[in-house]
């Protein structure tokens, strides 16, 4: 299916958010505009279409669903929160998108994937909470796209801070 970037963003904006987000789990939604931009770049780099994709800590499924809309092959999303998985399944069903969503801890994930996409906890509630995600991502895929807080409280464009678009890096491992 050929999807234009703007259409992808509009479609992702329609997804239901996870109800009752947990501060302890650092559940925060990925904005549709950010998801669409990132997924579009991943796709342009050849890391989505036809690839086996894993979304670690999938929340409402926005990254996994977006990857599937851009032509990903087998696509799986995992999250420890049962309500998040139920929401992700409902979102995928509403769009008639075939994504497998599972309730699981990141440590339980096994198998090999072509690409991992993730927006893990930043570690604000539990220090280094993102490390298990990064470690697992590198273990299961040669291509990893991960959103992280850079730890800098300055806004993009302030003295010494790179514009946000330059803070995002693509890493092949």
HELIX and SHEET records of a PDB file:
HELIX    1   1 UNK A    5  UNK A   13  1                                   9    
HELIX    2   2 UNK A   32  UNK A   44  1                                  13    
HELIX    3   3 UNK A   62  UNK A   69  1                                   8    
HELIX    4   4 UNK A   82  UNK A   94  1                                  13    
HELIX    5   5 UNK A  106  UNK A  108  5                                   3    
HELIX    6   6 UNK A  131  UNK A  140  1                                  10    
HELIX    7   7 UNK A  164  UNK A  167  1                                   4    
SHEET    1   A 6 UNK A 100  UNK A 103  0                                        
SHEET    2   A 6 UNK A  75  UNK A  79  1                                        
SHEET    3   A 6 UNK A  53  UNK A  56  1                                        
SHEET    4   A 6 UNK A 113  UNK A 118  1                                        
SHEET    5   A 6 UNK A 141  UNK A 146  1                                        
SHEET    6   A 6 UNK A 171  UNK A 172 -1                                        
END                                                                             
